[in-house]
Amino acid sequence: MFYANLQVRGGLAVIKVSIMNSICCLYHGSTKTTRQAKELLRKPAKIITSRSDLADLFRGLKTVAVVGLSPKPERDSYRVARYLQQQGIAIIPIRPGQKEILGATAYPSLDDVPVPVDIVDVFRSSDKVLAHAHEALRLKPGAFWMQLNIENLEAADLLTAAGIDVVMNRCIKIEHARRFNRCSK
């Protein structure tokens, strides 16, 4: 299989050539590594506000790390995580002092998560978000989601500059249920 893709980034021509799953990037006459080529061609990250962009986040969603997941069934974080599990999405609880929540192994921080994560969903106050954003930089999820009433523009700027999409002040359960026409109780 062979294909080529030409893009202009910052006034420079970037040509991506793929031959039998090998990627070579020609960048103004020099060859970059596969990782560098992918970084150059990666879509720019943004703060997501539109429903169509939210729907894109749910395509292929398999794993969500839930920061601040409570072991108490009456808490919103617990209900949201349980809903995600019921939809076939794996959850990774992030809660210091807990070994397991909702049958899933809990970790004290995002730095301790041993597997790739599609979305980091945060149930912490806005002033606590920045520390988790720094952890997310190392984990490199596709998106960082701040639940209802949680916004942190400094964290959003940091994450989007690193290529991680950000959602603020929205509930992942409500948006997922809206997208798939499911009751969000």
Z-matrix of the N, CA and C atoms (Angstrom, degrees):
N
C 1 1.436
C 2 1.529 1 108.49
N 3 1.330 2 116.17 1 137.64
C 4 1.451 3 122.05 2 -178.95
C 5 1.517 4 109.06 3 -137.70
N 6 1.328 5 116.34 4 132.78
C 7 1.456 6 119.58 5 168.42
C 8 1.514 7 109.42 6 -153.43
N 9 1.318 8 114.85 7 158.89
C 10 1.459 9 120.89 8 179.61
C 11 1.519 10 108.61 9 -131.00
N 12 1.324 11 116.14 10 149.74
C 13 1.446 12 122.18 11 -179.26
C 14 1.525 13 107.38 12 -137.90
N 15 1.314 14 117.03 13 126.70
C 16 1.462 15 121.73 14 179.76
C 17 1.519 16 108.47 15 -111.30
N 18 1.344 17 116.54 16 130.23
C 19 1.451 18 121.31 17 175.04
C 20 1.520 19 108.37 18 -136.05
N 21 1.307 20 115.03 19 153.78
C 22 1.458 21 119.68 20 174.24
C 23 1.524 22 106.76 21 -109.93
N 24 1.327 23 116.51 22 122.23
C 25 1.465 24 122.30 23 -179.83
C 26 1.514 25 108.05 24 -125.76
N 27 1.309 26 115.88 25 118.86
C 28 1.453 27 119.91 26 179.10
C 29 1.511 28 112.90 27 59.07
N 30 1.326 29 117.68 28 33.85
C 31 1.450 30 121.25 29 179.27
C 32 1.520 31 114.24 30 81.81
N 33 1.346 32 117.88 31 0.98
C 34 1.464 33 121.17 32 -179.64
C 35 1.522 34 109.82 33 -110.13
N 36 1.310 35 115.98 34 139.37
C 37 1.461 36 120.64 35 178.49
C 38 1.524 37 109.26 36 -80.49
N 39 1.322 38 116.07 37 132.29
C 40 1.456 39 122.20 38 176.90
C 41 1.518 40 107.33 39 -123.25
N 42 1.318 41 117.02 40 124.92
C 43 1.457 42 121.33 41 178.71
C 44 1.521 43 107.66 42 -114.87
N 45 1.325 44 115.87 43 124.18
C 46 1.455 45 121.53 44 176.96
C 47 1.519 46 107.61 45 -106.52
N 48 1.311 47 115.99 46 125.48
C 49 1.454 48 121.51 47 -179.55
C 50 1.524 49 107.69 48 -120.69
N 51 1.315 50 116.37 49 130.23
C 52 1.457 51 120.51 50 177.98
C 53 1.519 52 109.28 51 -119.82
N 54 1.316 53 115.67 52 123.11
C 55 1.456 54 121.58 53 177.65
C 56 1.523 55 107.37 54 -127.73
N 57 1.316 56 116.44 55 114.56
C 58 1.463 57 122.02 56 178.22
C 59 1.535 58 111.25 57 49.11
N 60 1.323 59 116.95 58 52.64
C 61 1.459 60 124.57 59 177.58
C 62 1.520 61 114.61 60 67.54
N 63 1.316 62 119.26 61 6.08
C 64 1.461 63 121.51 62 173.56
C 65 1.517 64 107.20 63 -97.63
N 66 1.310 65 115.89 64 131.92
C 67 1.451 66 119.33 65 -177.25
C 68 1.519 67 109.41 66 -111.15
N 69 1.302 68 114.77 67 131.27
C 70 1.460 69 120.83 68 175.86
C 71 1.520 70 106.40 69 -127.48
N 72 1.294 71 116.95 70 136.55
C 73 1.451 72 120.52 71 179.04
C 74 1.515 73 108.50 72 -116.81
N 75 1.320 74 116.24 73 121.29
C 76 1.455 75 121.29 74 176.39
C 77 1.521 76 106.76 75 -97.60
N 78 1.296 77 115.88 76 121.44
C 79 1.448 78 121.97 77 -170.91
C 80 1.517 79 108.30 78 -130.40
N 81 1.306 80 116.70 79 95.97
C 82 1.460 81 122.49 80 -176.71
C 83 1.522 82 112.06 81 49.59
N 84 1.317 83 115.94 82 47.97
C 85 1.450 84 120.21 83 174.59
C 86 1.511 85 115.23 84 88.15
N 87 1.338 86 119.52 85 -8.38
C 88 1.465 87 119.42 86 178.58
C 89 1.526 88 109.03 87 -111.69
N 90 1.303 89 116.75 88 153.15
C 91 1.455 90 121.74 89 179.95
C 92 1.519 91 108.72 90 -98.25
N 93 1.306 92 116.52 91 130.65
C 94 1.464 93 122.20 92 177.68
C 95 1.521 94 108.72 93 -104.90
N 96 1.322 95 116.75 94 161.98
C 97 1.461 96 120.72 95 177.77
C 98 1.523 97 110.10 96 -72.56
N 99 1.318 98 116.05 97 167.42
C 100 1.459 99 121.22 98 178.41
C 101 1.526 100 110.19 99 -57.09
N 102 1.339 101 117.53 100 -46.10
C 103 1.457 102 121.26 101 -179.22
C 104 1.527 103 110.63 102 -60.89
N 105 1.312 104 117.28 103 -44.02
C 106 1.454 105 120.80 104 178.88
C 107 1.524 106 110.94 105 -64.38
N 108 1.325 107 115.90 106 -39.19
C 109 1.462 108 120.22 107 179.05
C 110 1.522 109 110.54 108 -63.36
N 111 1.319 110 116.84 109 -44.17
C 112 1.461 111 120.29 110 179.83
C 113 1.524 112 110.65 111 -64.26
N 114 1.331 113 118.00 112 -39.98
C 115 1.459 114 121.70 113 177.94
C 116 1.526 115 110.85 114 -61.65
N 117 1.338 116 116.81 115 -42.27
C 118 1.453 117 120.45 116 -179.58
C 119 1.525 118 112.14 117 -65.11
N 120 1.330 119 116.39 118 -34.20
C 121 1.457 120 120.90 119 -175.44
C 122 1.522 121 113.72 120 -95.64
N 123 1.322 122 117.35 121 -2.38
C 124 1.462 123 121.42 122 -179.18
C 125 1.528 124 110.19 123 -64.75
N 126 1.319 125 115.22 124 141.85
C 127 1.458 126 118.84 125 179.27
C 128 1.525 127 109.86 126 -65.47
N 129 1.316 128 117.27 127 145.76
C 130 1.455 129 118.62 128 178.67
C 131 1.527 130 110.03 129 -68.70
N 132 1.315 131 116.63 130 141.83
C 133 1.460 132 120.99 131 179.55
C 134 1.524 133 109.15 132 -82.20
N 135 1.326 134 115.06 133 161.02
C 136 1.465 135 119.39 134 -178.74
C 137 1.521 136 110.51 135 -155.05
N 138 1.309 137 114.14 136 169.12
C 139 1.463 138 120.18 137 170.41
C 140 1.520 139 105.46 138 -83.56
N 141 1.305 140 115.98 139 120.32
C 142 1.465 141 121.53 140 -173.71
C 143 1.524 142 110.36 141 -89.18
N 144 1.335 143 115.05 142 128.45
C 145 1.461 144 120.33 143 178.70
C 146 1.528 145 112.74 144 -129.13
N 147 1.326 146 117.63 145 -23.43
C 148 1.473 147 119.72 146 -175.62
C 149 1.529 148 111.47 147 -85.34
N 150 1.304 149 114.79 148 151.22
C 151 1.471 150 119.98 149 178.63
C 152 1.521 151 111.58 150 -64.76
N 153 1.314 152 117.97 151 -34.71
C 154 1.468 153 119.44 152 179.92
C 155 1.528 154 110.56 153 -67.04
N 156 1.327 155 117.08 154 -39.02
C 157 1.469 156 119.59 155 176.66
C 158 1.527 157 111.32 156 -68.17
N 159 1.337 158 116.71 157 -36.31
C 160 1.470 159 119.96 158 175.72
C 161 1.526 160 109.72 159 -63.31
N 162 1.327 161 116.65 160 -42.18
C 163 1.463 162 120.59 161 178.85
C 164 1.526 163 110.94 162 -60.80
N 165 1.340 164 116.69 163 -37.68
C 166 1.468 165 120.41 164 177.63
C 167 1.531 166 111.38 165 -60.77
N 168 1.334 167 116.72 166 -36.05
C 169 1.470 168 119.74 167 179.17
C 170 1.530 169 111.91 168 -63.00
N 171 1.322 170 116.19 169 -31.06
C 172 1.465 171 120.12 170 -176.48
C 173 1.532 172 112.91 171 -81.45
N 174 1.331 173 117.47 172 -15.21
C 175 1.468 174 120.02 173 178.28
C 176 1.525 175 109.23 174 -65.87
N 177 1.297 176 116.83 175 121.35
C 178 1.460 177 121.21 176 178.01
C 179 1.521 178 114.27 177 73.24
N 180 1.326 179 117.39 178 12.92
C 181 1.467 180 121.13 179 -179.68
C 182 1.525 181 110.08 180 -65.07
N 183 1.338 182 115.28 181 123.38
C 184 1.463 183 120.27 182 -178.89
C 185 1.519 184 112.93 183 -123.31
N 186 1.342 185 117.59 184 -34.51
C 187 1.462 186 120.21 185 -172.70
C 188 1.523 187 111.31 186 -137.52
N 189 1.339 188 115.45 187 131.12
C 190 1.464 189 121.97 188 177.46
C 191 1.520 190 108.59 189 -126.80
N 192 1.322 191 116.91 190 124.34
C 193 1.466 192 121.52 191 171.58
C 194 1.522 193 106.65 192 -88.36
N 195 1.330 194 116.44 193 125.02
C 196 1.462 195 121.24 194 -176.86
C 197 1.524 196 108.72 195 -106.96
N 198 1.338 197 115.72 196 104.64
C 199 1.458 198 122.18 197 -178.33
C 200 1.525 199 108.73 198 -82.40
N 201 1.335 200 115.73 199 125.09
C 202 1.462 201 120.33 200 -178.65
C 203 1.517 202 113.12 201 86.40
N 204 1.328 203 117.10 202 19.83
C 205 1.463 204 121.19 203 178.97
C 206 1.525 205 109.86 204 -65.14
N 207 1.311 206 115.97 205 121.61
C 208 1.460 207 121.42 206 -179.85
C 209 1.526 208 110.87 207 -86.10
N 210 1.339 209 117.61 208 144.86
C 211 1.459 210 120.34 209 174.67
C 212 1.536 211 112.37 210 -79.53
N 213 1.331 212 116.89 211 -1.74
C 214 1.474 213 121.76 212 -177.63
C 215 1.523 214 110.63 213 -90.08
N 216 1.353 215 117.60 214 120.97
C 217 1.472 216 121.05 215 -176.55
C 218 1.526 217 114.97 216 -60.12
N 219 1.318 218 118.61 217 -22.60
C 220 1.460 219 120.42 218 -178.32
C 221 1.534 220 113.14 219 -80.95
N 222 1.322 221 118.11 220 -7.48
C 223 1.466 222 121.74 221 -178.03
C 224 1.524 223 111.51 222 -85.25
N 225 1.324 224 115.28 223 147.45
C 226 1.468 225 120.78 224 179.82
C 227 1.527 226 112.00 225 -58.02
N 228 1.325 227 116.80 226 -41.94
C 229 1.471 228 119.32 227 -177.99
C 230 1.525 229 111.21 228 -60.03
N 231 1.316 230 117.01 229 -38.85
C 232 1.464 231 121.72 230 179.25
C 233 1.525 232 109.93 231 -65.87
N 234 1.360 233 115.98 232 -46.56
C 235 1.468 234 119.73 233 -178.20
C 236 1.535 235 111.25 234 -64.28
N 237 1.322 236 117.09 235 -39.75
C 238 1.464 237 120.50 236 179.16
C 239 1.529 238 110.25 237 -65.03
N 240 1.327 239 116.95 238 -46.48
C 241 1.473 240 120.63 239 -179.81
C 242 1.531 241 111.07 240 -63.25
N 243 1.324 242 116.64 241 -40.23
C 244 1.474 243 119.89 242 177.96
C 245 1.533 244 110.24 243 -63.30
N 246 1.329 245 116.89 244 -42.19
C 247 1.468 246 120.46 245 176.82
C 248 1.531 247 110.41 246 -58.44
N 249 1.334 248 116.91 247 -46.90
C 250 1.466 249 119.98 248 -179.65
C 251 1.525 250 110.91 249 -59.17
N 252 1.327 251 116.40 250 -43.27
C 253 1.476 252 119.77 251 177.23
C 254 1.521 253 110.69 252 -60.15
N 255 1.316 254 117.14 253 -42.44
C 256 1.464 255 121.00 254 -179.31
C 257 1.527 256 111.84 255 -64.00
N 258 1.325 257 117.01 256 -21.56
C 259 1.466 258 121.42 257 177.49
C 260 1.523 259 111.89 258 -89.80
N 261 1.345 260 116.94 259 3.24
C 262 1.458 261 120.99 260 178.61
C 263 1.520 262 114.03 261 87.89
N 264 1.319 263 116.50 262 13.09
C 265 1.464 264 121.87 263 179.76
C 266 1.525 265 108.31 264 -96.27
N 267 1.322 266 116.70 265 129.51
C 268 1.464 267 120.97 266 178.36
C 269 1.518 268 108.91 267 -73.95
N 270 1.327 269 115.98 268 137.73
C 271 1.464 270 119.71 269 175.63
C 272 1.519 271 109.41 270 -112.18
N 273 1.316 272 114.55 271 149.71
C 274 1.459 273 121.45 272 174.68
C 275 1.523 274 106.07 273 -124.56
N 276 1.340 275 116.81 274 105.10
C 277 1.464 276 119.49 275 179.57
C 278 1.536 277 111.26 276 -69.28
N 279 1.330 278 115.76 277 134.36
C 280 1.457 279 121.81 278 174.37
C 281 1.526 280 105.97 279 -115.89
N 282 1.326 281 114.55 280 102.82
C 283 1.465 282 120.22 281 -176.19
C 284 1.521 283 109.26 282 -157.66
N 285 1.336 284 117.78 283 106.78
C 286 1.468 285 119.67 284 177.95
C 287 1.532 286 110.71 285 -56.98
N 288 1.311 287 116.24 286 141.97
C 289 1.462 288 121.02 287 177.03
C 290 1.518 289 114.97 288 86.08
N 291 1.324 290 118.00 289 -4.57
C 292 1.461 291 120.69 290 178.63
C 293 1.524 292 109.16 291 -111.56
N 294 1.315 293 116.14 292 139.78
C 295 1.465 294 120.55 293 177.39
C 296 1.529 295 111.22 294 -92.42
N 297 1.342 296 115.25 295 -32.41
C 298 1.464 297 120.54 296 -175.46
C 299 1.522 298 109.50 297 -155.26
N 300 1.319 299 116.40 298 140.62
C 301 1.462 300 122.76 299 172.88
C 302 1.519 301 107.00 300 -139.50
N 303 1.323 302 116.11 301 133.61
C 304 1.464 303 122.19 302 -178.47
C 305 1.528 304 112.36 303 53.67
N 306 1.333 305 116.19 304 33.63
C 307 1.455 306 121.40 305 177.43
C 308 1.513 307 114.45 306 78.36
N 309 1.326 308 117.56 307 3.31
C 310 1.470 309 121.51 308 -179.02
C 311 1.529 310 109.36 309 -109.18
N 312 1.322 311 116.42 310 142.03
C 313 1.465 312 121.61 311 177.51
C 314 1.518 313 109.60 312 -61.44
N 315 1.341 314 115.47 313 129.42
C 316 1.464 315 121.44 314 178.87
C 317 1.528 316 109.88 315 -95.64
N 318 1.320 317 115.56 316 149.30
C 319 1.464 318 122.53 317 178.95
C 320 1.524 319 108.87 318 -123.90
N 321 1.337 320 116.65 319 148.06
C 322 1.467 321 119.32 320 -178.75
C 323 1.528 322 114.00 321 -68.57
N 324 1.340 323 118.26 322 -28.90
C 325 1.470 324 121.05 323 -179.93
C 326 1.526 325 109.61 324 -154.08
N 327 1.306 326 115.49 325 167.88
C 328 1.469 327 120.10 326 176.80
C 329 1.520 328 111.37 327 -62.26
N 330 1.325 329 116.96 328 -29.31
C 331 1.467 330 120.51 329 178.53
C 332 1.523 331 112.89 330 -62.00
N 333 1.330 332 117.25 331 -21.48
C 334 1.465 333 121.86 332 -177.31
C 335 1.525 334 113.57 333 -91.67
N 336 1.325 335 117.96 334 -6.37
C 337 1.465 336 121.90 335 -177.04
C 338 1.529 337 109.25 336 -72.61
N 339 1.356 338 117.22 337 122.94
C 340 1.473 339 120.54 338 -174.67
C 341 1.527 340 115.51 339 -91.00
N 342 1.327 341 117.66 340 0.00
C 343 1.472 342 120.41 341 -176.02
C 344 1.532 343 110.45 342 -126.85
N 345 1.329 344 117.05 343 160.28
C 346 1.468 345 119.69 344 176.85
C 347 1.534 346 111.02 345 -65.41
N 348 1.312 347 115.68 346 149.50
C 349 1.462 348 122.60 347 -178.28
C 350 1.528 349 108.41 348 -128.16
N 351 1.332 350 116.42 349 136.30
C 352 1.462 351 120.31 350 178.55
C 353 1.530 352 111.70 351 -80.11
N 354 1.338 353 115.35 352 -44.98
C 355 1.470 354 121.05 353 -178.82
C 356 1.524 355 108.94 354 -135.77
N 357 1.323 356 115.73 355 139.22
C 358 1.464 357 121.94 356 168.19
C 359 1.522 358 105.60 357 -101.69
N 360 1.326 359 117.34 358 119.56
C 361 1.462 360 123.61 359 -178.89
C 362 1.525 361 107.90 360 -107.65
N 363 1.341 362 117.28 361 121.86
C 364 1.460 363 121.37 362 -170.14
C 365 1.518 364 112.77 363 -109.93
N 366 1.336 365 115.59 364 123.85
C 367 1.460 366 124.63 365 173.39
C 368 1.530 367 108.55 366 -114.09
N 369 1.304 368 117.35 367 61.66
C 370 1.466 369 123.21 368 177.29
C 371 1.523 370 107.05 369 -132.81
N 372 1.305 371 117.14 370 158.32
C 373 1.461 372 119.97 371 179.83
C 374 1.534 373 109.98 372 -64.73
N 375 1.312 374 115.49 373 155.50
C 376 1.464 375 121.43 374 -175.70
C 377 1.522 376 112.68 375 -54.46
N 378 1.332 377 117.53 376 -36.74
C 379 1.460 378 119.96 377 -178.00
C 380 1.523 379 113.07 378 -73.77
N 381 1.321 380 118.58 379 -10.62
C 382 1.463 381 122.72 380 179.08
C 383 1.539 382 112.29 381 -100.34
N 384 1.313 383 117.08 382 -6.81
C 385 1.462 384 122.21 383 -172.54
C 386 1.535 385 113.24 384 -68.18
N 387 1.311 386 117.59 385 -37.25
C 388 1.461 387 120.48 386 -174.24
C 389 1.529 388 112.50 387 -57.69
N 390 1.317 389 117.38 388 -40.91
C 391 1.471 390 120.42 389 178.51
C 392 1.529 391 110.83 390 -61.11
N 393 1.324 392 117.44 391 -38.97
C 394 1.463 393 120.99 392 178.70
C 395 1.530 394 111.20 393 -72.62
N 396 1.331 395 116.58 394 -29.88
C 397 1.458 396 119.84 395 175.91
C 398 1.529 397 110.12 396 -64.43
N 399 1.324 398 116.85 397 -40.36
C 400 1.472 399 120.18 398 177.15
C 401 1.532 400 110.90 399 -63.23
N 402 1.322 401 117.15 400 -40.06
C 403 1.470 402 120.53 401 176.36
C 404 1.530 403 109.99 402 -63.73
N 405 1.328 404 116.39 403 -41.10
C 406 1.470 405 120.75 404 -178.58
C 407 1.522 406 111.84 405 -63.62
N 408 1.324 407 117.20 406 -30.64
C 409 1.470 408 120.02 407 177.62
C 410 1.518 409 110.80 408 -57.27
N 411 1.321 410 116.51 409 -39.12
C 412 1.468 411 120.82 410 -179.77
C 413 1.528 412 111.27 411 -75.22
N 414 1.324 413 117.11 412 -32.39
C 415 1.468 414 121.87 413 -179.15
C 416 1.535 415 111.49 414 -78.60
N 417 1.321 416 117.38 415 -30.66
C 418 1.464 417 124.77 416 179.00
C 419 1.534 418 114.52 417 57.30
N 420 1.337 419 117.24 418 57.34
C 421 1.467 420 119.05 419 175.13
C 422 1.525 421 110.27 420 -73.07
N 423 1.320 422 116.55 421 168.74
C 424 1.457 423 119.73 422 175.96
C 425 1.517 424 111.78 423 -71.83
N 426 1.349 425 116.24 424 -30.26
C 427 1.467 426 120.05 425 -178.40
C 428 1.529 427 110.37 426 -151.66
N 429 1.319 428 114.13 427 155.06
C 430 1.460 429 123.87 428 177.69
C 431 1.516 430 105.54 429 -121.53
N 432 1.340 431 117.02 430 116.91
C 433 1.457 432 122.49 431 -170.86
C 434 1.523 433 109.73 432 -113.17
N 435 1.340 434 116.43 433 121.45
C 436 1.461 435 121.89 434 175.55
C 437 1.522 436 107.73 435 -101.52
N 438 1.311 437 116.48 436 124.80
C 439 1.461 438 122.76 437 -174.89
C 440 1.532 439 112.15 438 -66.58
N 441 1.321 440 115.87 439 -178.89
C 442 1.466 441 121.82 440 -178.86
C 443 1.526 442 111.37 441 -52.59
N 444 1.321 443 116.05 442 138.36
C 445 1.465 444 124.81 443 179.24
C 446 1.518 445 114.00 444 66.27
N 447 1.319 446 117.33 445 16.45
C 448 1.466 447 121.04 446 177.42
C 449 1.523 448 108.14 447 -119.09
N 450 1.332 449 115.56 448 119.98
C 451 1.459 450 122.47 449 177.59
C 452 1.518 451 108.75 450 -143.21
N 453 1.322 452 116.53 451 139.48
C 454 1.456 453 121.28 452 175.31
C 455 1.530 454 106.94 453 -151.35
N 456 1.322 455 116.10 454 101.42
C 457 1.465 456 120.69 455 -176.31
C 458 1.519 457 112.31 456 -68.00
N 459 1.323 458 118.23 457 -32.59
C 460 1.464 459 120.30 458 177.79
C 461 1.531 460 109.97 459 -63.61
N 462 1.330 461 116.37 460 -43.90
C 463 1.465 462 120.56 461 177.23
C 464 1.524 463 110.33 462 -64.52
N 465 1.339 464 116.73 463 -41.74
C 466 1.468 465 120.64 464 180.00
C 467 1.520 466 111.05 465 -61.66
N 468 1.330 467 117.72 466 -43.50
C 469 1.467 468 120.97 467 178.67
C 470 1.526 469 111.20 468 -62.92
N 471 1.317 470 116.17 469 -43.65
C 472 1.463 471 121.57 470 179.35
C 473 1.531 472 110.80 471 -59.97
N 474 1.317 473 116.38 472 -46.78
C 475 1.465 474 121.79 473 -176.76
C 476 1.527 475 112.18 474 -69.67
N 477 1.323 476 117.25 475 -45.78
C 478 1.464 477 118.75 476 -178.78
C 479 1.530 478 110.99 477 -65.88
N 480 1.328 479 117.29 478 -34.24
C 481 1.467 480 120.16 479 176.62
C 482 1.526 481 111.04 480 -63.40
N 483 1.337 482 116.46 481 -25.89
C 484 1.467 483 121.62 482 179.50
C 485 1.532 484 111.93 483 -93.57
N 486 1.337 485 117.66 484 5.81
C 487 1.463 486 120.50 485 176.93
C 488 1.515 487 115.10 486 88.38
N 489 1.330 488 117.71 487 16.17
C 490 1.469 489 122.06 488 -179.55
C 491 1.524 490 108.74 489 -107.58
N 492 1.337 491 117.09 490 122.68
C 493 1.458 492 121.54 491 177.13
C 494 1.521 493 109.80 492 -66.22
N 495 1.346 494 116.15 493 152.90
C 496 1.460 495 121.82 494 -177.21
C 497 1.525 496 109.64 495 -131.68
N 498 1.330 497 115.34 496 138.43
C 499 1.459 498 122.67 497 171.60
C 500 1.525 499 106.05 498 -122.35
N 501 1.340 500 116.56 499 134.70
C 502 1.462 501 120.41 500 179.54
C 503 1.523 502 110.52 501 -127.55
N 504 1.338 503 114.66 502 146.77
C 505 1.452 504 122.29 503 172.70
C 506 1.531 505 113.42 504 56.08
N 507 1.324 506 115.71 505 41.47
C 508 1.470 507 121.97 506 175.64
C 509 1.517 508 108.96 507 -140.24
N 510 1.315 509 115.33 508 150.66
C 511 1.462 510 120.85 509 178.07
C 512 1.527 511 109.54 510 -96.21
N 513 1.326 512 116.15 511 124.05
C 514 1.462 513 120.51 512 -178.54
C 515 1.528 514 111.19 513 -63.89
N 516 1.323 515 116.97 514 -33.29
C 517 1.466 516 120.78 515 179.20
C 518 1.528 517 110.53 516 -66.77
N 519 1.307 518 117.13 517 -46.80
C 520 1.470 519 121.28 518 179.77
C 521 1.527 520 110.19 519 -62.69
N 522 1.317 521 116.69 520 -46.23
C 523 1.468 522 120.07 521 -177.98
C 524 1.528 523 111.96 522 -66.96
N 525 1.327 524 117.33 523 -39.27
C 526 1.468 525 120.52 524 178.12
C 527 1.522 526 109.93 525 -66.47
N 528 1.326 527 116.81 526 -44.85
C 529 1.468 528 120.48 527 179.50
C 530 1.524 529 110.66 528 -62.73
N 531 1.325 530 117.08 529 -40.55
C 532 1.476 531 121.21 530 178.31
C 533 1.523 532 110.27 531 -62.30
N 534 1.305 533 116.93 532 -42.57
C 535 1.472 534 122.81 533 -179.07
C 536 1.523 535 111.53 534 -64.28
N 537 1.313 536 116.80 535 -38.78
C 538 1.466 537 120.73 536 -175.31
C 539 1.529 538 112.28 537 -107.66
N 540 1.338 539 117.55 538 16.52
C 541 1.461 540 123.60 539 176.83
C 542 1.521 541 113.20 540 51.56
N 543 1.319 542 114.89 541 46.19
C 544 1.466 543 119.82 542 178.91
C 545 1.515 544 108.91 543 -112.04
N 546 1.309 545 115.98 544 149.56
C 547 1.467 546 120.92 545 176.50
C 548 1.529 547 107.59 546 -67.73
N 549 1.327 548 118.53 547 134.17
C 550 1.461 549 121.22 548 -175.32
C 551 1.519 550 111.83 549 -106.55
N 552 1.327 551 117.12 550 49.17
C 553 1.472 552 120.59 551 178.81
C 554 1.508 553 110.67 552 -78.52
